[in-house]
Amino acid sequence: MSQMRNDTDVKCNLTNEVTAYFSSDIQQILGFLGKVAEELKKMKKEACDCCPAGWKLVGSKCYNFQKTLETWERSREECTKNYSVLLILDNKAELDSLRPFLEGERYWVGLQREAQNSSGWRWVDGTPLTFSVWNTNEPNNAKYIEDCAEIWNYSLSLNDYRCDIKKPFICKAPSKCC
């Protein structure tokens, strides 16, 4: 029994000596591996912030500024065909970040009145409008036929408008890994 204890003590002492001897090397290796992991994470993020040809990367989302004139409903359908949605704005900062890419005067966005003559608005994914960027005195539902929303480039604000009018539109999709 004492021989077994001596063997165990020798192994523990040897392990402690080896650990103490290589401790700083182990710490350096672990630090290096941590830096490598951070760099790989950055590289993956950069490789995954990729958009299809003709789309613009803004933040971590892809946007397609369509110059083709379509009705609001047709615009929504065209975005869906491209695995995207008619623009859903998450906040005012997102709208501000799109300004450099807005070449036209007005664009359809994915916002529609909840029901005819209702004051509620919903995005195409069903979420309610939670921040207000309406232009002054909007939405006004002129002649009770303005059930869709557009962006006015010059004021970076929303306006309600007739859904059957054709205008350019903006599609939005998550970025992909390339």
PyMOL commands that place a pseudoatom at each C-alpha (Angstrom):
pseudoatom trace, name=CA, resn=MET, resi=1, chain=A, elem=C, hetatm=0, pos=[0.000, 0.000, 0.000]
pseudoatom trace, name=CA, resn=SER, resi=2, chain=A, elem=C, hetatm=0, pos=[2.823, 2.444, 0.783]
pseudoatom trace, name=CA, resn=GLN, resi=3, chain=A, elem=C, hetatm=0, pos=[4.447, 1.665, -2.585]
pseudoatom trace, name=CA, resn=MET, resi=4, chain=A, elem=C, hetatm=0, pos=[1.181, 2.656, -4.329]
pseudoatom trace, name=CA, resn=ARG, resi=5, chain=A, elem=C, hetatm=0, pos=[1.043, 5.891, -2.317]
pseudoatom trace, name=CA, resn=ASN, resi=6, chain=A, elem=C, hetatm=0, pos=[4.650, 6.671, -3.209]
pseudoatom trace, name=CA, resn=ASP, resi=7, chain=A, elem=C, hetatm=0, pos=[3.905, 6.062, -6.916]
pseudoatom trace, name=CA, resn=THR, resi=8, chain=A, elem=C, hetatm=0, pos=[0.857, 8.348, -6.701]
pseudoatom trace, name=CA, resn=ASP, resi=9, chain=A, elem=C, hetatm=0, pos=[2.874, 11.016, -4.861]
pseudoatom trace, name=CA, resn=VAL, resi=10, chain=A, elem=C, hetatm=0, pos=[5.658, 10.801, -7.443]
pseudoatom trace, name=CA, resn=LYS, resi=11, chain=A, elem=C, hetatm=0, pos=[3.129, 11.133, -10.310]
pseudoatom trace, name=CA, resn=CYS, resi=12, chain=A, elem=C, hetatm=0, pos=[1.436, 14.122, -8.628]
pseudoatom trace, name=CA, resn=ASN, resi=13, chain=A, elem=C, hetatm=0, pos=[4.771, 15.795, -7.939]
pseudoatom trace, name=CA, resn=LEU, resi=14, chain=A, elem=C, hetatm=0, pos=[5.935, 15.150, -11.497]
pseudoatom trace, name=CA, resn=THR, resi=15, chain=A, elem=C, hetatm=0, pos=[2.637, 16.487, -12.902]
pseudoatom trace, name=CA, resn=ASN, resi=16, chain=A, elem=C, hetatm=0, pos=[2.900, 19.592, -10.744]
pseudoatom trace, name=CA, resn=GLU, resi=17, chain=A, elem=C, hetatm=0, pos=[6.532, 20.155, -11.792]
pseudoatom trace, name=CA, resn=VAL, resi=18, chain=A, elem=C, hetatm=0, pos=[5.714, 19.730, -15.503]
pseudoatom trace, name=CA, resn=THR, resi=19, chain=A, elem=C, hetatm=0, pos=[2.673, 22.006, -15.175]
pseudoatom trace, name=CA, resn=ALA, resi=20, chain=A, elem=C, hetatm=0, pos=[4.732, 24.642, -13.357]
pseudoatom trace, name=CA, resn=TYR, resi=21, chain=A, elem=C, hetatm=0, pos=[7.554, 24.345, -15.910]
pseudoatom trace, name=CA, resn=PHE, resi=22, chain=A, elem=C, hetatm=0, pos=[5.234, 24.751, -18.924]
pseudoatom trace, name=CA, resn=SER, resi=23, chain=A, elem=C, hetatm=0, pos=[2.667, 27.046, -17.310]
pseudoatom trace, name=CA, resn=SER, resi=24, chain=A, elem=C, hetatm=0, pos=[3.784, 30.215, -19.090]
pseudoatom trace, name=CA, resn=ASP, resi=25, chain=A, elem=C, hetatm=0, pos=[4.026, 28.330, -22.410]
pseudoatom trace, name=CA, resn=ILE, resi=26, chain=A, elem=C, hetatm=0, pos=[0.525, 26.942, -21.920]
pseudoatom trace, name=CA, resn=GLN, resi=27, chain=A, elem=C, hetatm=0, pos=[-0.786, 30.438, -21.137]
pseudoatom trace, name=CA, resn=GLN, resi=28, chain=A, elem=C, hetatm=0, pos=[0.882, 31.833, -24.272]
pseudoatom trace, name=CA, resn=ILE, resi=29, chain=A, elem=C, hetatm=0, pos=[-0.581, 29.046, -26.415]
pseudoatom trace, name=CA, resn=LEU, resi=30, chain=A, elem=C, hetatm=0, pos=[-4.069, 29.590, -24.954]
pseudoatom trace, name=CA, resn=GLY, resi=31, chain=A, elem=C, hetatm=0, pos=[-3.754, 33.345, -25.576]
pseudoatom trace, name=CA, resn=PHE, resi=32, chain=A, elem=C, hetatm=0, pos=[-2.661, 32.694, -29.165]
pseudoatom trace, name=CA, resn=LEU, resi=33, chain=A, elem=C, hetatm=0, pos=[-5.557, 30.278, -29.728]
pseudoatom trace, name=CA, resn=GLY, resi=34, chain=A, elem=C, hetatm=0, pos=[-7.958, 32.898, -28.378]
pseudoatom trace, name=CA, resn=LYS, resi=35, chain=A, elem=C, hetatm=0, pos=[-6.618, 35.457, -30.865]
pseudoatom trace, name=CA, resn=VAL, resi=36, chain=A, elem=C, hetatm=0, pos=[-6.893, 32.932, -33.716]
pseudoatom trace, name=CA, resn=ALA, resi=37, chain=A, elem=C, hetatm=0, pos=[-10.511, 32.230, -32.745]
pseudoatom trace, name=CA, resn=GLU, resi=38, chain=A, elem=C, hetatm=0, pos=[-11.293, 35.980, -32.752]
pseudoatom trace, name=CA, resn=GLU, resi=39, chain=A, elem=C, hetatm=0, pos=[-9.718, 36.413, -36.196]
pseudoatom trace, name=CA, resn=LEU, resi=40, chain=A, elem=C, hetatm=0, pos=[-11.648, 33.448, -37.582]
pseudoatom trace, name=CA, resn=LYS, resi=41, chain=A, elem=C, hetatm=0, pos=[-14.864, 34.914, -36.202]
pseudoatom trace, name=CA, resn=LYS, resi=42, chain=A, elem=C, hetatm=0, pos=[-14.090, 38.260, -37.911]
pseudoatom trace, name=CA, resn=MET, resi=43, chain=A, elem=C, hetatm=0, pos=[-13.256, 36.506, -41.187]
pseudoatom trace, name=CA, resn=LYS, resi=44, chain=A, elem=C, hetatm=0, pos=[-16.495, 34.528, -41.073]
pseudoatom trace, name=CA, resn=LYS, resi=45, chain=A, elem=C, hetatm=0, pos=[-18.513, 37.685, -40.434]
pseudoatom trace, name=CA, resn=GLU, resi=46, chain=A, elem=C, hetatm=0, pos=[-16.809, 39.468, -43.338]
pseudoatom trace, name=CA, resn=ALA, resi=47, chain=A, elem=C, hetatm=0, pos=[-17.384, 36.470, -45.614]
pseudoatom trace, name=CA, resn=CYS, resi=48, chain=A, elem=C, hetatm=0, pos=[-21.024, 36.368, -44.548]
pseudoatom trace, name=CA, resn=ASP, resi=49, chain=A, elem=C, hetatm=0, pos=[-21.755, 40.022, -45.216]
pseudoatom trace, name=CA, resn=CYS, resi=50, chain=A, elem=C, hetatm=0, pos=[-22.354, 39.343, -48.880]
pseudoatom trace, name=CA, resn=CYS, resi=51, chain=A, elem=C, hetatm=0, pos=[-25.208, 40.364, -51.195]
pseudoatom trace, name=CA, resn=PRO, resi=52, chain=A, elem=C, hetatm=0, pos=[-26.288, 39.176, -54.631]
pseudoatom trace, name=CA, resn=ALA, resi=53, chain=A, elem=C, hetatm=0, pos=[-25.095, 41.129, -57.678]
pseudoatom trace, name=CA, resn=GLY, resi=54, chain=A, elem=C, hetatm=0, pos=[-26.908, 44.441, -57.992]
pseudoatom trace, name=CA, resn=TRP, resi=55, chain=A, elem=C, hetatm=0, pos=[-27.822, 44.584, -54.300]
pseudoatom trace, name=CA, resn=LYS, resi=56, chain=A, elem=C, hetatm=0, pos=[-26.289, 46.994, -51.762]
pseudoatom trace, name=CA, resn=LEU, resi=57, chain=A, elem=C, hetatm=0, pos=[-24.914, 45.899, -48.399]
pseudoatom trace, name=CA, resn=VAL, resi=58, chain=A, elem=C, hetatm=0, pos=[-25.915, 48.388, -45.700]
pseudoatom trace, name=CA, resn=GLY, resi=59, chain=A, elem=C, hetatm=0, pos=[-25.069, 47.250, -42.183]
pseudoatom trace, name=CA, resn=SER, resi=60, chain=A, elem=C, hetatm=0, pos=[-25.685, 43.504, -42.249]
pseudoatom trace, name=CA, resn=LYS, resi=61, chain=A, elem=C, hetatm=0, pos=[-28.664, 43.623, -44.641]
pseudoatom trace, name=CA, resn=CYS, resi=62, chain=A, elem=C, hetatm=0, pos=[-28.945, 43.590, -48.421]
pseudoatom trace, name=CA, resn=TYR, resi=63, chain=A, elem=C, hetatm=0, pos=[-31.110, 46.110, -50.260]
pseudoatom trace, name=CA, resn=ASN, resi=64, chain=A, elem=C, hetatm=0, pos=[-32.235, 46.150, -53.877]
pseudoatom trace, name=CA, resn=PHE, resi=65, chain=A, elem=C, hetatm=0, pos=[-33.355, 49.554, -55.145]
pseudoatom trace, name=CA, resn=GLN, resi=66, chain=A, elem=C, hetatm=0, pos=[-35.630, 48.646, -58.041]
pseudoatom trace, name=CA, resn=LYS, resi=67, chain=A, elem=C, hetatm=0, pos=[-36.136, 51.272, -60.721]
pseudoatom trace, name=CA, resn=THR, resi=68, chain=A, elem=C, hetatm=0, pos=[-38.854, 49.206, -62.387]
pseudoatom trace, name=CA, resn=LEU, resi=69, chain=A, elem=C, hetatm=0, pos=[-42.259, 50.792, -61.794]
pseudoatom trace, name=CA, resn=GLU, resi=70, chain=A, elem=C, hetatm=0, pos=[-44.783, 48.482, -60.129]
pseudoatom trace, name=CA, resn=THR, resi=71, chain=A, elem=C, hetatm=0, pos=[-47.911, 48.723, -58.018]
pseudoatom trace, name=CA, resn=TRP, resi=72, chain=A, elem=C, hetatm=0, pos=[-47.478, 48.139, -54.299]
pseudoatom trace, name=CA, resn=GLU, resi=73, chain=A, elem=C, hetatm=0, pos=[-48.812, 44.558, -54.514]
pseudoatom trace, name=CA, resn=ARG, resi=74, chain=A, elem=C, hetatm=0, pos=[-46.678, 43.721, -57.559]
pseudoatom trace, name=CA, resn=SER, resi=75, chain=A, elem=C, hetatm=0, pos=[-43.629, 45.219, -55.795]
pseudoatom trace, name=CA, resn=ARG, resi=76, chain=A, elem=C, hetatm=0, pos=[-44.279, 42.930, -52.824]
pseudoatom trace, name=CA, resn=GLU, resi=77, chain=A, elem=C, hetatm=0, pos=[-44.527, 39.925, -55.156]
pseudoatom trace, name=CA, resn=GLU, resi=78, chain=A, elem=C, hetatm=0, pos=[-41.310, 40.838, -56.984]
pseudoatom trace, name=CA, resn=CYS, resi=79, chain=A, elem=C, hetatm=0, pos=[-39.404, 41.067, -53.703]
pseudoatom trace, name=CA, resn=THR, resi=80, chain=A, elem=C, hetatm=0, pos=[-40.778, 37.675, -52.631]
pseudoatom trace, name=CA, resn=LYS, resi=81, chain=A, elem=C, hetatm=0, pos=[-39.542, 36.129, -55.897]
pseudoatom trace, name=CA, resn=ASN, resi=82, chain=A, elem=C, hetatm=0, pos=[-36.048, 37.303, -54.912]
pseudoatom trace, name=CA, resn=TYR, resi=83, chain=A, elem=C, hetatm=0, pos=[-36.271, 35.715, -51.432]
pseudoatom trace, name=CA, resn=SER, resi=84, chain=A, elem=C, hetatm=0, pos=[-36.663, 39.131, -49.850]
pseudoatom trace, name=CA, resn=VAL, resi=85, chain=A, elem=C, hetatm=0, pos=[-39.401, 41.422, -48.545]
pseudoatom trace, name=CA, resn=LEU, resi=86, chain=A, elem=C, hetatm=0, pos=[-40.665, 44.798, -49.613]
pseudoatom trace, name=CA, resn=LEU, resi=87, chain=A, elem=C, hetatm=0, pos=[-38.662, 47.087, -47.315]
pseudoatom trace, name=CA, resn=ILE, resi=88, chain=A, elem=C, hetatm=0, pos=[-39.460, 46.747, -43.618]
pseudoatom trace, name=CA, resn=LEU, resi=89, chain=A, elem=C, hetatm=0, pos=[-37.780, 49.529, -41.664]
pseudoatom trace, name=CA, resn=ASP, resi=90, chain=A, elem=C, hetatm=0, pos=[-36.580, 48.557, -38.210]
pseudoatom trace, name=CA, resn=ASN, resi=91, chain=A, elem=C, hetatm=0, pos=[-35.844, 52.111, -37.071]
pseudoatom trace, name=CA, resn=LYS, resi=92, chain=A, elem=C, hetatm=0, pos=[-35.073, 55.659, -38.201]
pseudoatom trace, name=CA, resn=ALA, resi=93, chain=A, elem=C, hetatm=0, pos=[-31.324, 54.945, -38.273]
pseudoatom trace, name=CA, resn=GLU, resi=94, chain=A, elem=C, hetatm=0, pos=[-31.900, 52.269, -40.919]
pseudoatom trace, name=CA, resn=LEU, resi=95, chain=A, elem=C, hetatm=0, pos=[-33.864, 54.731, -43.046]
pseudoatom trace, name=CA, resn=ASP, resi=96, chain=A, elem=C, hetatm=0, pos=[-31.088, 57.319, -42.672]
pseudoatom trace, name=CA, resn=SER, resi=97, chain=A, elem=C, hetatm=0, pos=[-28.470, 54.744, -43.765]
pseudoatom trace, name=CA, resn=LEU, resi=98, chain=A, elem=C, hetatm=0, pos=[-30.369, 54.168, -47.028]
pseudoatom trace, name=CA, resn=ARG, resi=99, chain=A, elem=C, hetatm=0, pos=[-30.341, 57.817, -48.126]
pseudoatom trace, name=CA, resn=PRO, resi=100, chain=A, elem=C, hetatm=0, pos=[-27.135, 57.593, -50.225]
pseudoatom trace, name=CA, resn=PHE, resi=101, chain=A, elem=C, hetatm=0, pos=[-28.772, 54.904, -52.371]
pseudoatom trace, name=CA, resn=LEU, resi=102, chain=A, elem=C, hetatm=0, pos=[-32.120, 56.613, -52.966]
pseudoatom trace, name=CA, resn=GLU, resi=103, chain=A, elem=C, hetatm=0, pos=[-31.870, 57.953, -56.499]
pseudoatom trace, name=CA, resn=GLY, resi=104, chain=A, elem=C, hetatm=0, pos=[-35.561, 58.363, -57.223]
pseudoatom trace, name=CA, resn=GLU, resi=105, chain=A, elem=C, hetatm=0, pos=[-38.006, 60.672, -55.542]
pseudoatom trace, name=CA, resn=ARG, resi=106, chain=A, elem=C, hetatm=0, pos=[-40.357, 58.021, -54.091]
pseudoatom trace, name=CA, resn=TYR, resi=107, chain=A, elem=C, hetatm=0, pos=[-40.210, 54.260, -53.401]
pseudoatom trace, name=CA, resn=TRP, resi=108, chain=A, elem=C, hetatm=0, pos=[-42.742, 51.719, -52.211]
pseudoatom trace, name=CA, resn=VAL, resi=109, chain=A, elem=C, hetatm=0, pos=[-42.000, 50.177, -48.818]
pseudoatom trace, name=CA, resn=GLY, resi=110, chain=A, elem=C, hetatm=0, pos=[-43.628, 47.162, -47.175]
pseudoatom trace, name=CA, resn=LEU, resi=111, chain=A, elem=C, hetatm=0, pos=[-46.092, 49.088, -45.036]
pseudoatom trace, name=CA, resn=GLN, resi=112, chain=A, elem=C, hetatm=0, pos=[-49.848, 48.902, -45.536]
pseudoatom trace, name=CA, resn=ARG, resi=113, chain=A, elem=C, hetatm=0, pos=[-52.935, 50.142, -43.701]
pseudoatom trace, name=CA, resn=GLU, resi=114, chain=A, elem=C, hetatm=0, pos=[-54.416, 47.392, -41.474]
pseudoatom trace, name=CA, resn=ALA, resi=115, chain=A, elem=C, hetatm=0, pos=[-57.932, 47.811, -42.873]
pseudoatom trace, name=CA, resn=GLN, resi=116, chain=A, elem=C, hetatm=0, pos=[-59.563, 50.292, -45.174]
pseudoatom trace, name=CA, resn=ASN, resi=117, chain=A, elem=C, hetatm=0, pos=[-59.954, 53.644, -43.364]
pseudoatom trace, name=CA, resn=SER, resi=118, chain=A, elem=C, hetatm=0, pos=[-58.126, 52.279, -40.291]
pseudoatom trace, name=CA, resn=SER, resi=119, chain=A, elem=C, hetatm=0, pos=[-55.462, 54.321, -38.549]
pseudoatom trace, name=CA, resn=GLY, resi=120, chain=A, elem=C, hetatm=0, pos=[-53.285, 51.240, -37.888]
pseudoatom trace, name=CA, resn=TRP, resi=121, chain=A, elem=C, hetatm=0, pos=[-50.387, 50.224, -40.134]
pseudoatom trace, name=CA, resn=ARG, resi=122, chain=A, elem=C, hetatm=0, pos=[-48.539, 46.897, -40.475]
pseudoatom trace, name=CA, resn=TRP, resi=123, chain=A, elem=C, hetatm=0, pos=[-45.375, 45.798, -42.224]
pseudoatom trace, name=CA, resn=VAL, resi=124, chain=A, elem=C, hetatm=0, pos=[-45.588, 42.969, -44.760]
pseudoatom trace, name=CA, resn=ASP, resi=125, chain=A, elem=C, hetatm=0, pos=[-44.403, 40.488, -42.112]
pseudoatom trace, name=CA, resn=GLY, resi=126, chain=A, elem=C, hetatm=0, pos=[-47.405, 41.376, -39.918]
pseudoatom trace, name=CA, resn=THR, resi=127, chain=A, elem=C, hetatm=0, pos=[-45.590, 43.499, -37.347]
pseudoatom trace, name=CA, resn=PRO, resi=128, chain=A, elem=C, hetatm=0, pos=[-47.144, 46.854, -36.452]
pseudoatom trace, name=CA, resn=LEU, resi=129, chain=A, elem=C, hetatm=0, pos=[-45.436, 50.146, -37.208]
pseudoatom trace, name=CA, resn=THR, resi=130, chain=A, elem=C, hetatm=0, pos=[-43.581, 51.001, -33.983]
pseudoatom trace, name=CA, resn=PHE, resi=131, chain=A, elem=C, hetatm=0, pos=[-41.802, 54.237, -34.833]
pseudoatom trace, name=CA, resn=SER, resi=132, chain=A, elem=C, hetatm=0, pos=[-43.092, 57.261, -36.657]
pseudoatom trace, name=CA, resn=VAL, resi=133, chain=A, elem=C, hetatm=0, pos=[-41.362, 58.801, -39.626]
pseudoatom trace, name=CA, resn=TRP, resi=134, chain=A, elem=C, hetatm=0, pos=[-44.476, 60.070, -41.346]
pseudoatom trace, name=CA, resn=ASN, resi=135, chain=A, elem=C, hetatm=0, pos=[-44.172, 63.312, -43.259]
pseudoatom trace, name=CA, resn=THR, resi=136, chain=A, elem=C, hetatm=0, pos=[-46.016, 66.306, -41.784]
pseudoatom trace, name=CA, resn=ASN, resi=137, chain=A, elem=C, hetatm=0, pos=[-49.812, 65.775, -41.829]
pseudoatom trace, name=CA, resn=GLU, resi=138, chain=A, elem=C, hetatm=0, pos=[-49.417, 62.147, -42.930]
pseudoatom trace, name=CA, resn=PRO, resi=139, chain=A, elem=C, hetatm=0, pos=[-50.909, 59.640, -43.132]
pseudoatom trace, name=CA, resn=ASN, resi=140, chain=A, elem=C, hetatm=0, pos=[-53.927, 61.562, -44.327]
pseudoatom trace, name=CA, resn=ASN, resi=141, chain=A, elem=C, hetatm=0, pos=[-55.749, 58.895, -46.382]
pseudoatom trace, name=CA, resn=ALA, resi=142, chain=A, elem=C, hetatm=0, pos=[-56.723, 61.451, -49.040]
pseudoatom trace, name=CA, resn=LYS, resi=143, chain=A, elem=C, hetatm=0, pos=[-60.041, 60.535, -50.656]
pseudoatom trace, name=CA, resn=TYR, resi=144, chain=A, elem=C, hetatm=0, pos=[-60.030, 57.414, -48.420]
pseudoatom trace, name=CA, resn=ILE, resi=145, chain=A, elem=C, hetatm=0, pos=[-57.926, 55.486, -50.951]
pseudoatom trace, name=CA, resn=GLU, resi=146, chain=A, elem=C, hetatm=0, pos=[-54.357, 55.746, -49.597]
pseudoatom trace, name=CA, resn=ASP, resi=147, chain=A, elem=C, hetatm=0, pos=[-53.658, 52.361, -48.030]
pseudoatom trace, name=CA, resn=CYS, resi=148, chain=A, elem=C, hetatm=0, pos=[-49.971, 51.796, -48.891]
pseudoatom trace, name=CA, resn=ALA, resi=149, chain=A, elem=C, hetatm=0, pos=[-46.793, 53.606, -47.841]
pseudoatom trace, name=CA, resn=GLU, resi=150, chain=A, elem=C, hetatm=0, pos=[-43.936, 55.124, -49.784]
pseudoatom trace, name=CA, resn=ILE, resi=151, chain=A, elem=C, hetatm=0, pos=[-40.665, 56.796, -48.804]
pseudoatom trace, name=CA, resn=TRP, resi=152, chain=A, elem=C, hetatm=0, pos=[-40.120, 60.363, -49.909]
pseudoatom trace, name=CA, resn=ASN, resi=153, chain=A, elem=C, hetatm=0, pos=[-36.416, 60.710, -50.634]
pseudoatom trace, name=CA, resn=TYR, resi=154, chain=A, elem=C, hetatm=0, pos=[-36.166, 64.475, -50.158]
pseudoatom trace, name=CA, resn=SER, resi=155, chain=A, elem=C, hetatm=0, pos=[-37.557, 64.390, -46.603]
pseudoatom trace, name=CA, resn=LEU, resi=156, chain=A, elem=C, hetatm=0, pos=[-36.723, 60.783, -45.664]
pseudoatom trace, name=CA, resn=SER, resi=157, chain=A, elem=C, hetatm=0, pos=[-40.249, 60.339, -44.454]
pseudoatom trace, name=CA, resn=LEU, resi=158, chain=A, elem=C, hetatm=0, pos=[-43.256, 58.128, -45.114]
pseudoatom trace, name=CA, resn=ASN, resi=159, chain=A, elem=C, hetatm=0, pos=[-46.374, 59.080, -47.027]
pseudoatom trace, name=CA, resn=ASP, resi=160, chain=A, elem=C, hetatm=0, pos=[-49.576, 57.116, -47.536]
pseudoatom trace, name=CA, resn=TYR, resi=161, chain=A, elem=C, hetatm=0, pos=[-50.546, 56.676, -51.168]
pseudoatom trace, name=CA, resn=ARG, resi=162, chain=A, elem=C, hetatm=0, pos=[-52.800, 54.758, -53.538]
pseudoatom trace, name=CA, resn=CYS, resi=163, chain=A, elem=C, hetatm=0, pos=[-51.621, 51.147, -53.837]
pseudoatom trace, name=CA, resn=ASP, resi=164, chain=A, elem=C, hetatm=0, pos=[-52.477, 50.895, -57.554]
pseudoatom trace, name=CA, resn=ILE, resi=165, chain=A, elem=C, hetatm=0, pos=[-49.986, 53.569, -58.670]
pseudoatom trace, name=CA, resn=LYS, resi=166, chain=A, elem=C, hetatm=0, pos=[-46.741, 52.267, -60.180]
pseudoatom trace, name=CA, resn=LYS, resi=167, chain=A, elem=C, hetatm=0, pos=[-43.442, 53.422, -58.699]
pseudoatom trace, name=CA, resn=PRO, resi=168, chain=A, elem=C, hetatm=0, pos=[-39.960, 52.095, -57.875]
pseudoatom trace, name=CA, resn=PHE, resi=169, chain=A, elem=C, hetatm=0, pos=[-39.557, 49.937, -54.764]
pseudoatom trace, name=CA, resn=ILE, resi=170, chain=A, elem=C, hetatm=0, pos=[-36.973, 48.628, -52.309]
pseudoatom trace, name=CA, resn=CYS, resi=171, chain=A, elem=C, hetatm=0, pos=[-36.458, 44.964, -51.377]
pseudoatom trace, name=CA, resn=LYS, resi=172, chain=A, elem=C, hetatm=0, pos=[-34.621, 43.883, -48.212]
pseudoatom trace, name=CA, resn=ALA, resi=173, chain=A, elem=C, hetatm=0, pos=[-32.947, 40.562, -47.373]
pseudoatom trace, name=CA, resn=PRO, resi=174, chain=A, elem=C, hetatm=0, pos=[-30.416, 39.276, -44.851]
pseudoatom trace, name=CA, resn=SER, resi=175, chain=A, elem=C, hetatm=0, pos=[-26.834, 39.102, -46.052]
pseudoatom trace, name=CA, resn=LYS, resi=176, chain=A, elem=C, hetatm=0, pos=[-25.432, 35.680, -46.951]
pseudoatom trace, name=CA, resn=CYS, resi=177, chain=A, elem=C, hetatm=0, pos=[-22.147, 33.870, -46.658]
pseudoatom trace, name=CA, resn=CYS, resi=178, chain=A, elem=C, hetatm=0, pos=[-20.225, 33.860, -49.950]
for i in range(1, 178): cmd.bond("trace and resi %d" % i, "trace and resi %d" % (i + 1))
show_as sticks, trace
zoom trace
